[in-house]
Amino acid sequence: MIKYDLNYYYRLHDVPEETQRVRDIRTQAVAAIATTWHDQPDTLHFIKQFIASDNDGYMRSIAVQEIARGWHDESDTLPLLKQLITSDDNVE
């Protein structure tokens, strides 16, 4: 579901209802992964990989928020967040 999209072509700014629907579904999927499998050792790595590979700056920012929310007590979270935020010009 984190890669969910409509099965037809649309431009993000031309069809705001569809864009928002897709973003809502994908946002819920990222949040569900982060909370449901928070204690699994590969979850943080999975979310980092999602940030590195997803084309949607909005969704990358959602994933960054989930890292900040779920792994705020990890020692490498703050440097990671700073790096992600400063290196990605497309994060919303």
N, CA, C and O of each residue as an XYZ file, in Angstrom:
368
protein
N       0.806     -1.199      0.000
C       0.000      0.000      0.000
C       0.855      1.272      0.000
O       0.375      2.337     -0.387
N       2.107      1.168      0.428
C       2.925      2.384      0.420
C       3.250      2.846     -0.984
O       3.625      4.002     -1.181
N       3.114      1.976     -1.953
C       3.325      2.337     -3.360
C       2.001      2.462     -4.105
O       1.987      2.498     -5.335
N       0.897      2.528     -3.382
C      -0.423      2.603     -3.996
C      -0.508      3.813     -4.926
O       0.028      4.883     -4.637
N      -1.190      3.613     -6.035
C      -1.488      4.700     -6.952
C      -2.713      4.296     -7.762
O      -3.097      3.128     -7.796
N      -3.301      5.261     -8.394
C      -4.453      4.976     -9.244
C      -3.982      4.275    -10.503
O      -2.828      4.429    -10.903
N      -4.850      3.516    -11.125
C      -4.440      2.737    -12.287
C      -4.646      3.500    -13.604
O      -4.850      2.902    -14.661
N      -4.587      4.813    -13.513
C      -4.637      5.639    -14.711
C      -3.763      6.867    -14.498
O      -3.464      7.248    -13.367
N      -3.365      7.470    -15.597
C      -2.481      8.629    -15.528
C      -3.247      9.867    -15.065
O      -4.363     10.126    -15.516
N      -2.645     10.608    -14.181
C      -3.199     11.891    -13.763
C      -2.036     12.773    -13.325
O      -0.993     12.277    -12.899
N      -2.222     14.060    -13.433
C      -1.206     15.005    -12.966
C      -1.561     15.410    -11.549
O      -2.725     15.655    -11.232
N      -0.551     15.477    -10.703
C      -0.789     15.761     -9.295
C      -1.595     17.037     -9.079
O      -2.477     17.069     -8.221
N      -1.309     18.073     -9.833
C      -1.956     19.354     -9.594
C      -3.255     19.528    -10.375
O      -4.030     20.439    -10.083
N      -3.502     18.674    -11.354
C      -4.720     18.779    -12.153
C      -5.920     18.097    -11.494
O      -7.066     18.480    -11.731
N      -5.655     17.104    -10.683
C      -6.741     16.329    -10.073
C      -6.482     16.224     -8.567
O      -6.042     15.181     -8.084
N      -6.751     17.296     -7.831
C      -6.404     17.305     -6.404
C      -7.136     16.258     -5.567
O      -6.588     15.774     -4.577
N      -8.361     15.901     -5.947
C      -9.104     14.900     -5.162
C      -8.409     13.541     -5.224
O      -8.240     12.878     -4.200
N      -8.010     13.134     -6.418
C      -7.337     11.853     -6.572
C      -5.965     11.873     -5.906
O      -5.558     10.908     -5.259
N      -5.269     12.980     -6.073
C      -3.961     13.115     -5.438
C      -4.086     12.970     -3.935
O      -3.298     12.257     -3.314
N      -5.059     13.632     -3.343
C      -5.242     13.565     -1.893
C      -5.643     12.161     -1.461
O      -5.181     11.683     -0.425
N      -6.490     11.497     -2.231
C      -6.905     10.132     -1.904
C      -5.693      9.192     -1.876
O      -5.536      8.397     -0.950
N      -4.850      9.293     -2.892
C      -3.645      8.463     -2.954
C      -2.735      8.774     -1.776
O      -2.223      7.860     -1.129
N      -2.530     10.044     -1.493
C      -1.661     10.422     -0.372
C      -2.219      9.949      0.961
O      -1.458      9.508      1.822
N      -3.523     10.030      1.146
C      -4.132      9.557      2.393
C      -3.887      8.060      2.590
O      -3.517      7.625      3.680
N      -4.094      7.284      1.543
C      -3.885      5.833      1.631
C      -2.428      5.525      1.928
O      -2.127      4.710      2.800
N      -1.529      6.172      1.209
C      -0.105      5.901      1.402
C       0.368      6.381      2.777
O       1.202      5.729      3.407
N      -0.158      7.512      3.244
C       0.197      8.019      4.573
C      -0.224      7.018      5.648
O       0.549      6.717      6.558
N      -1.440      6.507      5.541
C      -1.915      5.526      6.512
C      -1.084      4.256      6.470
O      -0.843      3.637      7.507
N      -0.646      3.863      5.289
C       0.174      2.656      5.166
C       1.533      2.845      5.836
O       1.997      1.959      6.553
N       2.170      3.985      5.611
C       3.468      4.246      6.242
C       3.312      4.294      7.766
O       4.128      3.726      8.490
N       2.280      4.961      8.244
C       2.037      5.040      9.692
C       1.763      3.658     10.275
O       2.239      3.340     11.365
N       1.006      2.843      9.565
C       0.706      1.494     10.055
C       1.964      0.643     10.154
O       2.142     -0.097     11.121
N       2.825      0.747      9.167
C       4.086     -0.003      9.207
C       4.929      0.456     10.387
O       5.460     -0.364     11.136
N       5.050      1.771     10.548
C       5.897      2.317     11.613
C       5.383      1.945     13.001
O       6.183      1.692     13.902
N       4.079      1.909     13.187
C       3.552      1.598     14.516
C       3.386      0.101     14.747
O       3.686     -0.391     15.835
N       2.921     -0.616     13.759
C       2.668     -2.050     13.935
C       3.964     -2.836     14.110
O       4.051     -3.724     14.958
N       4.956     -2.507     13.312
C       6.215     -3.254     13.360
C       7.356     -2.427     13.936
O       8.518     -2.619     13.578
N       7.016     -1.513     14.826
C       8.027     -0.638     15.423
C       9.151     -1.428     16.085
O      10.317     -1.047     15.978
N       8.826     -2.496     16.752
C       9.825     -3.265     17.498
C      10.624     -4.243     16.637
O      11.547     -4.887     17.135
N      10.289     -4.360     15.383
C      11.036     -5.244     14.493
C      12.312     -4.539     14.033
O      12.270     -3.362     13.676
N      13.422     -5.230     14.039
C      14.695     -4.580     13.729
C      14.794     -4.014     12.309
O      15.558     -3.076     12.079
N      14.048     -4.557     11.366
C      14.160     -4.087      9.985
C      13.224     -2.933      9.630
O      13.313     -2.384      8.532
N      12.340     -2.564     10.535
C      11.342     -1.541     10.206
C      11.983     -0.185      9.945
O      11.647      0.474      8.961
N      12.881      0.236     10.793
C      13.536      1.530     10.584
C      14.311      1.525      9.271
O      14.267      2.497      8.518
N      15.007      0.451      9.002
C      15.731      0.336      7.739
C      14.767      0.405      6.553
O      15.061      1.061      5.554
N      13.636     -0.258      6.660
C      12.632     -0.247      5.597
C      12.147      1.180      5.328
O      12.031      1.592      4.174
N      11.868      1.923      6.386
C      11.385      3.304      6.217
C      12.481      4.185      5.621
O      12.198      5.048      4.790
N      13.713      3.976      6.032
C      14.825      4.729      5.432
C      14.938      4.426      3.940
O      15.167      5.328      3.134
N      14.778      3.158      3.577
C      14.821      2.780      2.162
C      13.664      3.410      1.389
O      13.825      3.818      0.239
N      12.526      3.483      2.016
C      11.373      4.131      1.404
C      11.680      5.596      1.118
O      11.365      6.098      0.039
N      12.287      6.276      2.070
C      12.655      7.680      1.890
C      13.634      7.824      0.735
O      13.530      8.754     -0.065
N      14.575      6.910      0.653
C      15.592      6.994     -0.396
C      15.037      6.683     -1.782
O      15.602      7.127     -2.782
N      13.946      5.932     -1.861
C      13.494      5.463     -3.170
C      12.193      6.075     -3.664
O      11.895      5.976     -4.855
N      11.412      6.699     -2.800
C      10.111      7.182     -3.239
C      10.248      8.505     -3.997
O      11.078      9.344     -3.647
N       9.435      8.681     -5.030
C       9.499      9.869     -5.874
C       8.690     11.042     -5.346
O       8.861     12.165     -5.821
N       7.826     10.813     -4.389
C       6.917     11.840     -3.896
C       7.502     12.501     -2.646
O       7.629     11.865     -1.599
N       7.853     13.779     -2.767
C       8.424     14.511     -1.644
C       7.496     14.554     -0.441
O       7.958     14.513      0.700
N       6.204     14.634     -0.681
C       5.236     14.622      0.409
C       5.330     13.323      1.192
O       5.328     13.336      2.422
N       5.411     12.205      0.487
C       5.477     10.910      1.160
C       6.811     10.720      1.878
O       6.864     10.101      2.940
N       7.873     11.245      1.308
C       9.157     11.176      2.015
C       9.069     11.957      3.322
O       9.615     11.526      4.338
N       8.387     13.101      3.306
C       8.260     13.880      4.536
C       7.405     13.144      5.577
O       7.663     13.249      6.776
N       6.400     12.409      5.125
C       5.588     11.595      6.044
C       6.467     10.530      6.696
O       6.378     10.304      7.903
N       7.301      9.889      5.914
C       8.196      8.855      6.452
C       9.199      9.456      7.433
O       9.506      8.843      8.456
N       9.710     10.645      7.134
C      10.621     11.331      8.057
C       9.896     11.610      9.376
O      10.471     11.428     10.449
N       8.656     12.043      9.300
C       7.864     12.293     10.517
C       7.683     11.020     11.334
O       7.734     11.053     12.563
N       7.474      9.905     10.652
C       7.309      8.634     11.364
C       8.599      8.221     12.066
O       8.557      7.680     13.170
N       9.733      8.470     11.439
C      11.012      8.183     12.103
C      11.158      9.060     13.336
O      11.546      8.578     14.401
N      10.850     10.345     13.199
C      10.951     11.270     14.337
C      10.003     10.854     15.467
O      10.348     10.960     16.644
N       8.833     10.390     15.108
C       7.846      9.996     16.108
C       8.205      8.667     16.769
O       8.105      8.537     17.989
N       8.612      7.700     15.992
C       8.782      6.356     16.526
C      10.165      6.010     17.029
O      10.323      5.110     17.855
N      11.173      6.721     16.535
C      12.548      6.389     16.898
C      13.289      7.604     17.448
O      14.500      7.728     17.269
N      12.569      8.492     18.110
C      13.171      9.726     18.628
C      14.224      9.473     19.692
O      15.087     10.322     19.914
N      14.171      8.336     20.348
C      15.134      8.047     21.402
C      16.393      7.335     20.902
O      17.314      7.083     21.680
N      16.435      7.012     19.616
C      17.636      6.388     19.037
C      18.723      7.451     18.876
O      18.431      8.594     18.524
N      19.952      7.078     19.128
C      21.047      8.043     19.090
C      21.324      8.595     17.696
O      21.800      9.723     17.565
N      21.035      7.825     16.662
C      21.323      8.308     15.309
C      20.134      8.985     14.626
O      20.236      9.378     13.464
N      19.011      9.125     15.331
C      17.820      9.706     14.708
C      17.997     11.187     14.398
O      17.695     11.611     13.283
N      18.471     11.977     15.335
C      18.611     13.414     15.093
C      19.565     13.709     13.940
O      19.206     14.483     13.053
N      20.764     13.129     13.911
C      21.626     13.377     12.748
C      20.996     12.901     11.434
O      21.144     13.553     10.400
N      20.301     11.775     11.478
C      19.634     11.270     10.274
C      18.574     12.252      9.793
O      18.507     12.563      8.604
N      17.751     12.737     10.707
C      16.694     13.675     10.337
C      17.275     14.970      9.770
O      16.773     15.500      8.780
N      18.316     15.465     10.393
C      18.962     16.677      9.871
C      19.480     16.448      8.457
O      19.319     17.299      7.582
N      20.094     15.307      8.242
C      20.638     14.993      6.915
C      19.519     14.865      5.888
O      19.634     15.385      4.779
N      18.449     14.183      6.246
C      17.339     13.988      5.319
C      16.659     15.308      4.971
O      16.326     15.557      3.812
N      16.461     16.130      5.956
C      15.762     17.393      5.735
C      16.603     18.364      4.915
O      16.075     19.061      4.048
N      17.891     18.414      5.178
C      18.732     19.374      4.455
C      19.136     18.892      3.074
O      19.485     19.708      2.221
N      19.098     17.593      2.831
C      19.555     17.086      1.539
C      18.438     16.889      0.520
O      18.718     16.652     -0.655
N      17.188     16.980      0.939
C      16.066     16.719      0.033
C      15.297     18.018     -0.205
O      14.555     18.477      0.663
N      15.477     18.595     -1.369
C      14.801     19.848     -1.709
C      13.312     19.660     -1.980
O      12.559     20.633     -2.021
N      12.893     18.429     -2.161
C      11.501     18.167     -2.522
C      10.634     17.709     -1.369
O       9.455     17.412     -1.567
N      11.189     17.645     -0.170
C      10.378     17.275      0.983
C       9.462     18.442      1.298
O       9.897     19.591      1.367
N       8.179     18.131      1.489
C       7.188     19.179      1.749
C       7.005     19.391      3.226
O       6.208     20.235      3.635
